[in-house]
Amino acid sequence: MALDTSRTGPRPGRVTAHEARQRLEHARNSRTAQIQALDATGQSAEDHLMSAQAEAIRRVLGEIDEAFARIDDGSYGTCLGCSKPIPAERLEILPYTRYCVTCQSRAAA
């Protein structure tokens, strides 16, 4: 598991629950600001590009909420595809990811 919940400090290659929460909060705040900016443009709902962009952002916000739930239930940092730890580097870039690179590429194929 790539989430380190120990009280003795993080181990190399692990993400602490506190770090994961901070990264997820930052990602949530960024996406929320993007949605607010899209809403402020006053574009009509018929603008398909803007609608698609807003839907993608809302989808990521849902994934962020799911990641918070995985922290709470102890499964954060474990790939849902292969049950192996997701590398800390990947979680740093995509803190809400559910899959390791290998399983993500299989899902996208």
DRENSE-511000 format. One record per residue: residue in three letters; z, y, x of N, C-alpha, C in turn; chain; residue number from 1. Coordinates in steps of 0.001 Angstrom, whole numbers, padded with zeros to 6 digits. Layout:
N
<aa:Ala&n.zz:Z&n.yy:Y&n.xx:X&ca.zz:Z&ca.yy:Y&ca.xx:X&c.zz:Z&c.yy:Y&c.xx:X&ch:A&i:NUM>
...
//
This chain:
109
<aa:Met&n.zz:000000&n.yy:-001178&n.xx:000850&ca.zz:000000&ca.yy:000000&ca.xx:000000&c.zz:000000&c.yy:001234&c.xx:000891&ch:A&i:1>
<aa:Ala&n.zz:-000784&n.yy:002228&n.xx:000576&ca.zz:-000922&ca.yy:003397&ca.xx:001424&c.zz:000046&c.yy:004513&c.xx:001070&ch:A&i:2>
<aa:Leu&n.zz:000919&n.yy:004308&n.xx:000103&ca.zz:001891&ca.yy:005327&ca.xx:-000255&c.zz:003224&c.yy:004955&c.xx:000360&ch:A&i:3>
<aa:Asp&n.zz:003785&n.yy:005860&n.xx:001151&ca.zz:005053&ca.yy:005623&ca.xx:001809&c.zz:006148&c.yy:006312&c.xx:001017&ch:A&i:4>
<aa:Thr&n.zz:007016&n.yy:005527&n.xx:000405&ca.zz:008104&ca.yy:006097&ca.xx:-000379&c.zz:009438&c.yy:005957&c.xx:000337&ch:A&i:5>
<aa:Ser&n.zz:009398&n.yy:005596&n.xx:001623&ca.zz:010638&ca.yy:005420&ca.xx:002376&c.zz:011337&c.yy:006757&c.xx:002567&ch:A&i:6>
<aa:Arg&n.zz:012621&n.yy:006674&n.xx:002784&ca.zz:013408&ca.yy:007879&ca.xx:003004&c.zz:013526&c.yy:008207&c.xx:004495&ch:A&i:7>
<aa:Thr&n.zz:013004&n.yy:007372&n.xx:005353&ca.zz:013128&ca.yy:007580&ca.xx:006793&c.zz:011978&c.yy:008376&c.xx:007367&ch:A&i:8>
<aa:Gly&n.zz:011060&n.yy:008804&n.xx:006556&ca.zz:009920&ca.yy:009585&ca.xx:007030&c.zz:008660&c.yy:008760&c.xx:006973&ch:A&i:9>
<aa:Pro&n.zz:007523&n.yy:009436&n.xx:007004&ca.zz:006244&ca.yy:008742&ca.xx:006869&c.zz:005930&c.yy:007882&c.xx:008087&ch:A&i:10>
<aa:Arg&n.zz:005243&n.yy:006806&n.xx:007834&ca.zz:004747&ca.yy:005959&ca.xx:008907&c.zz:003291&c.yy:006300&c.xx:009137&ch:A&i:11>
<aa:Pro&n.zz:002791&n.yy:006085&n.xx:010357&ca.zz:001374&ca.yy:006389&ca.xx:010636&c.zz:000452&c.yy:005677&c.xx:009647&ch:A&i:12>
<aa:Gly&n.zz:-000556&n.yy:006392&n.xx:009183&ca.zz:-001521&ca.yy:005812&ca.xx:008252&c.zz:-001052&c.yy:005756&c.xx:006819&ch:A&i:13>
<aa:Arg&n.zz:000081&n.yy:006356&n.xx:006530&ca.zz:000633&ca.yy:006350&ca.xx:005176&c.zz:000697&c.yy:007764&c.xx:004624&ch:A&i:14>
<aa:Val&n.zz:000672&n.yy:007881&n.xx:003313&ca.zz:000796&ca.yy:009163&ca.xx:002627&c.zz:002113&c.yy:009130&c.xx:001871&ch:A&i:15>
<aa:Thr&n.zz:002936&n.yy:010153&n.xx:002051&ca.zz:004188&ca.yy:010188&ca.xx:001295&c.zz:003904&c.yy:010586&c.xx:-000146&ch:A&i:16>
<aa:Ala&n.zz:004806&n.yy:010234&n.xx:-001032&ca.zz:004658&ca.yy:010609&ca.xx:-002441&c.zz:004620&c.yy:012125&c.xx:-002564&ch:A&i:17>
<aa:His&n.zz:005425&n.yy:012821&n.xx:-001761&ca.zz:005445&ca.yy:014280&ca.xx:-001798&c.zz:004088&c.yy:014852&c.xx:-001390&ch:A&i:18>
<aa:Glu&n.zz:003501&n.yy:014319&n.xx:-000302&ca.zz:002180&ca.yy:014787&ca.xx:000139&c.zz:001122&c.yy:014517&c.xx:-000925&ch:A&i:19>
<aa:Ala&n.zz:001176&n.yy:013335&n.xx:-001514&ca.zz:000199&ca.yy:012984&ca.xx:-002551&c.zz:000315&c.yy:013935&c.xx:-003728&ch:A&i:20>
<aa:Arg&n.zz:001530&n.yy:014222&n.xx:-004149&ca.zz:001729&ca.yy:015147&ca.xx:-005269&c.zz:001219&c.yy:016549&c.xx:-004927&ch:A&i:21>
<aa:Gln&n.zz:001478&n.yy:017002&n.xx:-003706&ca.zz:000989&ca.yy:018326&ca.xx:-003292&c.zz:-000534&c.yy:018380&c.xx:-003327&ch:A&i:22>
<aa:Arg&n.zz:-001186&n.yy:017358&n.xx:-002807&ca.zz:-002653&ca.yy:017331&ca.xx:-002796&c.zz:-003208&c.yy:017278&c.xx:-004210&ch:A&i:23>
<aa:Leu&n.zz:-002568&n.yy:016486&n.xx:-005057&ca.zz:-003025&ca.yy:016392&ca.xx:-006446&c.zz:-002814&c.yy:017707&c.xx:-007191&ch:A&i:24>
<aa:Glu&n.zz:-001696&n.yy:018369&n.xx:-006946&ca.zz:-001454&ca.yy:019679&ca.xx:-007576&c.zz:-002519&c.yy:020678&c.xx:-007137&ch:A&i:25>
<aa:His&n.zz:-002848&n.yy:020671&n.xx:-005852&ca.zz:-003887&ca.yy:021578&ca.xx:-005353&c.zz:-005233&c.yy:021273&c.xx:-006015&ch:A&i:26>
<aa:Ala&n.zz:-005563&n.yy:019989&n.xx:-006100&ca.zz:-006827&ca.yy:019599&ca.xx:-006738&c.zz:-006832&c.yy:020004&c.xx:-008209&ch:A&i:27>
<aa:Arg&n.zz:-005720&n.yy:019802&n.xx:-008899&ca.zz:-005620&ca.yy:020182&ca.xx:-010318&c.zz:-005784&c.yy:021691&c.xx:-010480&ch:A&i:28>
<aa:Asn&n.zz:-005085&n.yy:022464&n.xx:-009645&ca.zz:-005173&ca.yy:023920&ca.xx:-009735&c.zz:-006593&c.yy:024413&c.xx:-009470&ch:A&i:29>
<aa:Ser&n.zz:-007258&n.yy:023816&n.xx:-008499&ca.zz:-008639&ca.yy:024204&ca.xx:-008181&c.zz:-009567&c.yy:023927&c.xx:-009352&ch:A&i:30>
<aa:Arg&n.zz:-009455&n.yy:022731&n.xx:-009938&ca.zz:-010329&ca.yy:022363&ca.xx:-011057&c.zz:-010029&c.yy:023205&c.xx:-012284&ch:A&i:31>
<aa:Thr&n.zz:-008756&n.yy:023507&n.xx:-012514&ca.zz:-008389&ca.yy:024350&ca.xx:-013649&c.zz:-008991&c.yy:025743&c.xx:-013485&ch:A&i:32>
<aa:Ala&n.zz:-008953&n.yy:026284&n.xx:-012275&ca.zz:-009555&ca.yy:027592&ca.xx:-012016&c.zz:-011070&c.yy:027542&c.xx:-012234&ch:A&i:33>
<aa:Gln&n.zz:-011696&n.yy:026433&n.xx:-011862&ca.zz:-013135&ca.yy:026294&ca.xx:-012083&c.zz:-013465&c.yy:026295&c.xx:-013574&ch:A&i:34>
<aa:Ile&n.zz:-012683&n.yy:025570&n.xx:-014362&ca.zz:-012901&ca.yy:025536&ca.xx:-015820&c.zz:-012714&c.yy:026933&c.xx:-016399&ch:A&i:35>
<aa:Gln&n.zz:-011683&n.yy:027632&n.xx:-015968&ca.zz:-011433&ca.yy:028985&ca.xx:-016471&c.zz:-012587&c.yy:029917&c.xx:-016103&ch:A&i:36>
<aa:Ala&n.zz:-013121&n.yy:029770&n.xx:-014906&ca.zz:-014249&ca.yy:030606&ca.xx:-014487&c.zz:-015489&c.yy:030297&c.xx:-015333&ch:A&i:37>
<aa:Leu&n.zz:-015720&n.yy:029025&n.xx:-015615&ca.zz:-016859&ca.yy:028657&ca.xx:-016467&c.zz:-016684&c.yy:029233&c.xx:-017870&ch:A&i:38>
<aa:Asp&n.zz:-015467&n.yy:029129&n.xx:-018394&ca.zz:-015192&ca.yy:029662&ca.xx:-019731&c.zz:-015369&c.yy:031175&c.xx:-019768&ch:A&i:39>
<aa:Ala&n.zz:-015018&n.yy:031844&n.xx:-018681&ca.zz:-015099&ca.yy:033305&ca.xx:-018624&c.zz:-016537&c.yy:033817&c.xx:-018567&ch:A&i:40>
<aa:Thr&n.zz:-017480&n.yy:032959&n.xx:-018206&ca.zz:-018869&ca.yy:033403&ca.xx:-018129&c.zz:-019456&c.yy:033656&c.xx:-019503&ch:A&i:41>
<aa:Gly&n.zz:-018853&n.yy:033046&n.xx:-020526&ca.zz:-019334&ca.yy:033253&ca.xx:-021886&c.zz:-020658&c.yy:032561&c.xx:-022169&ch:A&i:42>
<aa:Gln&n.zz:-021013&n.yy:031581&n.xx:-021358&ca.zz:-022257&ca.yy:030848&ca.xx:-021578&c.zz:-022170&c.yy:030057&c.xx:-022882&ch:A&i:43>
<aa:Ser&n.zz:-023265&n.yy:029913&n.xx:-023522&ca.zz:-023291&ca.yy:029160&ca.xx:-024773&c.zz:-023145&c.yy:027668&c.xx:-024492&ch:A&i:44>
<aa:Ala&n.zz:-022679&n.yy:026956&n.xx:-025484&ca.zz:-022513&ca.yy:025508&ca.xx:-025354&c.zz:-023852&c.yy:024813&c.xx:-025171&ch:A&i:45>
<aa:Glu&n.zz:-024937&n.yy:025520&n.xx:-025463&ca.zz:-026268&ca.yy:024934&ca.xx:-025321&c.zz:-026761&c.yy:024942&c.xx:-023883&ch:A&i:46>
<aa:Asp&n.zz:-026038&n.yy:025615&n.xx:-022992&ca.zz:-026401&ca.yy:025624&ca.xx:-021578&c.zz:-025998&c.yy:024270&c.xx:-021001&ch:A&i:47>
<aa:His&n.zz:-026969&n.yy:023384&n.xx:-020874&ca.zz:-026695&ca.yy:021996&ca.xx:-020493&c.zz:-026105&c.yy:021865&c.xx:-019097&ch:A&i:48>
<aa:Leu&n.zz:-026537&n.yy:022698&n.xx:-018167&ca.zz:-026007&ca.yy:022635&ca.xx:-016812&c.zz:-024529&c.yy:023007&c.xx:-016798&ch:A&i:49>
<aa:Met&n.zz:-024183&n.yy:024079&n.xx:-017481&ca.zz:-022785&ca.yy:024506&ca.xx:-017544&c.zz:-021936&c.yy:023470&c.xx:-018283&ch:A&i:50>
<aa:Ser&n.zz:-022476&n.yy:022913&n.xx:-019335&ca.zz:-021746&ca.yy:021894&ca.xx:-020087&c.zz:-021512&c.yy:020657&c.xx:-019240&ch:A&i:51>
<aa:Ala&n.zz:-022525&n.yy:020253&n.xx:-018491&ca.zz:-022384&ca.yy:019081&ca.xx:-017621&c.zz:-021366&c.yy:019346&c.xx:-016523&ch:A&i:52>
<aa:Gln&n.zz:-021383&n.yy:020543&n.xx:-015986&ca.zz:-020431&ca.yy:020897&ca.xx:-014944&c.zz:-019003&c.yy:020901&c.xx:-015496&ch:A&i:53>
<aa:Ala&n.zz:-018810&n.yy:021479&n.xx:-016656&ca.zz:-017489&ca.yy:021512&ca.xx:-017276&c.zz:-017004&c.yy:020099&c.xx:-017586&ch:A&i:54>
<aa:Glu&n.zz:-017893&n.yy:019243&n.xx:-018063&ca.zz:-017513&ca.yy:017860&ca.xx:-018366&c.zz:-017111&c.yy:017115&c.xx:-017092&ch:A&i:55>
<aa:Ala&n.zz:-017829&n.yy:017323&n.xx:-016005&ca.zz:-017488&ca.yy:016678&ca.xx:-014728&c.zz:-016118&c.yy:017143&c.xx:-014241&ch:A&i:56>
<aa:Ile&n.zz:-015837&n.yy:018418&n.xx:-014387&ca.zz:-014537&ca.yy:018950&ca.xx:-013966&c.zz:-013427&c.yy:018361&c.xx:-014831&ch:A&i:57>
<aa:Arg&n.zz:-013659&n.yy:018266&n.xx:-016129&ca.zz:-012649&ca.yy:017676&ca.xx:-017026&c.zz:-012421&c.yy:016199&c.xx:-016699&ch:A&i:58>
<aa:Arg&n.zz:-013471&n.yy:015502&n.xx:-016313&ca.zz:-013343&ca.yy:014096&ca.xx:-015926&c.zz:-012449&c.yy:013976&c.xx:-014681&ch:A&i:59>
<aa:Val&n.zz:-012656&n.yy:014867&n.xx:-013706&ca.zz:-011825&ca.yy:014857&ca.xx:-012501&c.zz:-010380&c.yy:015198&c.xx:-012853&ch:A&i:60>
<aa:Leu&n.zz:-010171&n.yy:016140&n.xx:-013767&ca.zz:-008809&ca.yy:016464&ca.xx:-014194&c.zz:-008129&c.yy:015227&c.xx:-014796&ch:A&i:61>
<aa:Gly&n.zz:-008867&n.yy:014433&n.xx:-015537&ca.zz:-008323&ca.yy:013181&ca.xx:-016072&c.zz:-007978&c.yy:012195&c.xx:-014966&ch:A&i:62>
<aa:Glu&n.zz:-008836&n.yy:012121&n.xx:-013946&ca.zz:-008569&ca.yy:011238&ca.xx:-012814&c.zz:-007334&c.yy:011702&c.xx:-012042&ch:A&i:63>
<aa:Ile&n.zz:-007138&n.yy:013008&n.xx:-011961&ca.zz:-005950&ca.yy:013550&ca.xx:-011298&c.zz:-004695&c.yy:013146&c.xx:-012074&ch:A&i:64>
<aa:Asp&n.zz:-004738&n.yy:013265&n.xx:-013397&ca.zz:-003594&ca.yy:012853&ca.xx:-014223&c.zz:-003307&c.yy:011360&c.xx:-014034&ch:A&i:65>
<aa:Glu&n.zz:-004357&n.yy:010549&n.xx:-013963&ca.zz:-004175&ca.yy:009110&ca.xx:-013735&c.zz:-003549&c.yy:008848&c.xx:-012368&ch:A&i:66>
<aa:Ala&n.zz:-003918&n.yy:009649&n.xx:-011370&ca.zz:-003342&ca.yy:009487&ca.xx:-010030&c.zz:-001846&c.yy:009805&c.xx:-010045&ch:A&i:67>
<aa:Phe&n.zz:-001448&n.yy:010839&n.xx:-010783&ca.zz:-000021&ca.yy:011131&ca.xx:-010913&c.zz:000705&c.yy:009937&c.xx:-011532&ch:A&i:68>
<aa:Ala&n.zz:000097&n.yy:009308&n.xx:-012527&ca.zz:000700&ca.yy:008130&ca.xx:-013162&c.zz:000813&c.yy:006974&c.xx:-012163&ch:A&i:69>
<aa:Arg&n.zz:-000182&n.yy:006827&n.xx:-011283&ca.zz:-000117&ca.yy:005764&ca.xx:-010273&c.zz:001000&c.yy:006025&c.xx:-009267&ch:A&i:70>
<aa:Ile&n.zz:001257&n.yy:007296&n.xx:-008958&ca.zz:002396&ca.yy:007606&ca.xx:-008087&c.zz:003674&c.yy:007153&c.xx:-008780&ch:A&i:71>
<aa:Asp&n.zz:003803&n.yy:007492&n.xx:-010055&ca.zz:005006&ca.yy:007156&ca.xx:-010815&c.zz:005220&c.yy:005652&c.xx:-010943&ch:A&i:72>
<aa:Asp&n.zz:004132&n.yy:004887&n.xx:-011098&ca.zz:004319&ca.yy:003441&ca.xx:-011273&c.zz:004243&c.yy:002663&c.xx:-009952&ch:A&i:73>
<aa:Gly&n.zz:004028&n.yy:003394&n.xx:-008847&ca.zz:004048&ca.yy:002745&ca.xx:-007531&c.zz:002736&c.yy:002147&c.xx:-007072&ch:A&i:74>
<aa:Ser&n.zz:001664&n.yy:002351&n.xx:-007823&ca.zz:000384&ca.yy:001748&ca.xx:-007442&c.zz:-000552&c.yy:002722&c.xx:-006729&ch:A&i:75>
<aa:Tyr&n.zz:-000116&n.yy:003978&n.xx:-006532&ca.zz:-000955&ca.yy:004965&ca.xx:-005853&c.zz:-001252&c.yy:004492&c.xx:-004430&ch:A&i:76>
<aa:Gly&n.zz:-002505&n.yy:004656&n.xx:-004039&ca.zz:-002910&ca.yy:004283&ca.xx:-002691&c.zz:-003383&c.yy:002858&c.xx:-002559&ch:A&i:77>
<aa:Thr&n.zz:-003378&n.yy:002125&n.xx:-003657&ca.zz:-003878&ca.yy:000756&ca.xx:-003664&c.zz:-005189&c.yy:000725&c.xx:-004434&ch:A&i:78>
<aa:Cys&n.zz:-006224&n.yy:000172&n.xx:-003831&ca.zz:-007545&ca.yy:000104&ca.xx:-004458&c.zz:-007481&c.yy:-000745&c.xx:-005719&ch:A&i:79>
<aa:Leu&n.zz:-008018&n.yy:-000234&n.xx:-006802&ca.zz:-008050&ca.yy:-000981&ca.xx:-008058&c.zz:-009076&c.yy:-002106&c.xx:-008029&ch:A&i:80>
<aa:Gly&n.zz:-009988&n.yy:-002064&n.xx:-007055&ca.zz:-011001&ca.yy:-003103&ca.xx:-006960&c.zz:-010554&c.yy:-004312&c.xx:-006165&ch:A&i:81>
<aa:Cys&n.zz:-010009&n.yy:-004068&n.xx:-004963&ca.zz:-009675&ca.yy:-005175&ca.xx:-004062&c.zz:-008184&c.yy:-005310&c.xx:-003796&ch:A&i:82>
<aa:Ser&n.zz:-007387&n.yy:-004391&n.xx:-004313&ca.zz:-005928&ca.yy:-004376&ca.xx:-004145&c.zz:-005476&c.yy:-004142&c.xx:-002706&ch:A&i:83>
<aa:Lys&n.zz:-006378&n.yy:-003677&n.xx:-001855&ca.zz:-006008&ca.yy:-003347&ca.xx:-000478&c.zz:-005635&c.yy:-001868&c.xx:-000420&ch:A&i:84>
<aa:Pro&n.zz:-004890&n.yy:-001471&n.xx:000618&ca.zz:-004541&ca.yy:-000049&ca.xx:000746&c.zz:-005785&c.yy:000816&c.xx:000947&ch:A&i:85>
<aa:Ile&n.zz:-005798&n.yy:001956&n.xx:000290&ca.zz:-006856&ca.yy:002947&ca.xx:000498&c.zz:-006455&c.yy:003728&c.xx:001749&ch:A&i:86>
<aa:Pro&n.zz:-007360&n.yy:003884&n.xx:002715&ca.zz:-006999&ca.yy:004608&ca.xx:003936&c.zz:-006481&c.yy:006015&c.xx:003640&ch:A&i:87>
<aa:Ala&n.zz:-005458&n.yy:006426&n.xx:004401&ca.zz:-004841&ca.yy:007739&ca.xx:004223&c.zz:-005863&c.yy:008857&c.xx:004354&ch:A&i:88>
<aa:Glu&n.zz:-006852&n.yy:008667&n.xx:005223&ca.zz:-007883&ca.yy:009692&ca.xx:005408&c.zz:-008673&c.yy:009912&c.xx:004122&ch:A&i:89>
<aa:Arg&n.zz:-008967&n.yy:008814&n.xx:003421&ca.zz:-009702&ca.yy:008933&ca.xx:002158&c.zz:-008842&c.yy:009624&c.xx:001105&ch:A&i:90>
<aa:Leu&n.zz:-007563&n.yy:009280&n.xx:001052&ca.zz:-006654&ca.yy:009912&ca.xx:000096&c.zz:-006455&c.yy:011386&c.xx:000404&ch:A&i:91>
<aa:Glu&n.zz:-006577&n.yy:011748&n.xx:001669&ca.zz:-006464&ca.yy:013167&ca.xx:002033&c.zz:-007644&c.yy:013954&c.xx:001475&ch:A&i:92>
<aa:Ile&n.zz:-008825&n.yy:013364&n.xx:001522&ca.zz:-010044&ca.yy:014024&ca.xx:001043&c.zz:-010148&c.yy:013970&c.xx:-000472&ch:A&i:93>
<aa:Leu&n.zz:-009895&n.yy:012794&n.xx:-001035&ca.zz:-009964&ca.yy:012574&ca.xx:-002488&c.zz:-008628&c.yy:012017&c.xx:-002969&ch:A&i:94>
<aa:Pro&n.zz:-007629&n.yy:012856&n.xx:-003156&ca.zz:-006302&ca.yy:012338&ca.xx:-003483&c.zz:-006226&c.yy:011591&c.xx:-004810&ch:A&i:95>
<aa:Tyr&n.zz:-007220&n.yy:011749&n.xx:-005656&ca.zz:-007211&ca.yy:011087&ca.xx:-006962&c.zz:-008087&c.yy:009834&c.xx:-006998&ch:A&i:96>
<aa:Thr&n.zz:-008622&n.yy:009430&n.xx:-005846&ca.zz:-009505&ca.yy:008270&ca.xx:-005841&c.zz:-008761&c.yy:006998&c.xx:-006241&ch:A&i:97>
<aa:Arg&n.zz:-009476&n.yy:006113&n.xx:-006887&ca.zz:-008904&ca.yy:004835&ca.xx:-007321&c.zz:-009372&c.yy:003683&c.xx:-006454&ch:A&i:98>
<aa:Tyr&n.zz:-010402&n.yy:003938&n.xx:-005633&ca.zz:-011043&ca.yy:002852&ca.xx:-004907&c.zz:-011206&c.yy:003167&c.xx:-003424&ch:A&i:99>
<aa:Cys&n.zz:-011223&n.yy:002124&n.xx:-002613&ca.zz:-011596&ca.yy:002268&ca.xx:-001215&c.zz:-013110&c.yy:002518&c.xx:-001173&ch:A&i:100>
<aa:Val&n.zz:-013633&n.yy:002872&n.xx:-000008&ca.zz:-015061&ca.yy:003197&ca.xx:000101&c.zz:-015921&c.yy:001999&c.xx:-000292&ch:A&i:101>
<aa:Thr&n.zz:-015543&n.yy:000808&n.xx:000157&ca.zz:-016338&ca.yy:-000389&ca.xx:-000133&c.zz:-016437&c.yy:-000644&c.xx:-001627&ch:A&i:102>
<aa:Cys&n.zz:-015305&n.yy:-000620&n.xx:-002307&ca.zz:-015308&ca.yy:-000882&ca.xx:-003744&c.zz:-015974&c.yy:000246&c.xx:-004525&ch:A&i:103>
<aa:Gln&n.zz:-015815&n.yy:001487&n.xx:-004064&ca.zz:-016476&ca.yy:002610&ca.xx:-004716&c.zz:-017986&c.yy:002460&c.xx:-004625&ch:A&i:104>
<aa:Ser&n.zz:-018487&n.yy:002038&n.xx:-003463&ca.zz:-019937&ca.yy:001893&ca.xx:-003317&c.zz:-020455&c.yy:000744&c.xx:-004175&ch:A&i:105>
<aa:Arg&n.zz:-019667&n.yy:-000294&n.xx:-004358&ca.zz:-020072&ca.yy:-001396&ca.xx:-005248&c.zz:-020119&c.yy:-000922&c.xx:-006692&ch:A&i:106>
<aa:Ala&n.zz:-019161&n.yy:-000095&n.xx:-007083&ca.zz:-019103&ca.yy:000399&ca.xx:-008467&c.zz:-020267&c.yy:001338&c.xx:-008749&ch:A&i:107>
<aa:Ala&n.zz:-020717&n.yy:002083&n.xx:-007724&ca.zz:-021804&ca.yy:003043&ca.xx:-007909&c.zz:-023166&c.yy:002363&c.xx:-007915&ch:A&i:108>
<aa:Ala&n.zz:-023250&n.yy:001162&n.xx:-007389&ca.zz:-024539&ca.yy:000466&ca.xx:-007298&c.zz:-024989&c.yy:-000093&c.xx:-008618&ch:A&i:109>
//
